[in-house]
């Protein structure tokens, strides 16, 4: 799945409207933690 710059910008705008500017860093941190956990689990198998 390849996301280009326009798609990423659109996603960020939608996130901004839904959650507001103060919630976005917290959401990105949780997303990063989740992705790291998935990578760790996939390396163990």
KAFEN-V701998 format. One record per backbone hydrogen bond with DSSP energy under -0.5 kcal/mol. NH is the residue of the N-H (numbers start at 0). CO is the residue of the C=O. E is the energy in kcal/mol with one decimal. If there is no record, write none. Layout:
nh	co	e
NH	CO	E
NH	CO	E
//
This chain:
nh	co	e
2	0	-0.6
3	1	-0.5
7	3	-2.0
8	4	-2.5
9	5	-2.2
10	6	-2.3
11	7	-2.3
12	8	-2.2
13	9	-2.3
14	10	-2.5
15	11	-2.3
16	12	-2.1
17	13	-2.3
18	14	-2.8
19	14	-0.6
19	15	-1.7
22	19	-0.8
23	19	-0.9
24	20	-0.6
26	22	-2.1
27	23	-2.5
28	24	-2.0
29	25	-2.1
30	26	-2.4
31	27	-2.5
32	28	-2.3
33	29	-2.3
34	30	-2.5
35	31	-2.2
36	32	-2.2
37	33	-2.2
38	34	-2.2
39	35	-2.4
40	36	-2.4
41	37	-2.3
42	38	-1.8
43	39	-1.3
44	40	-1.0
//
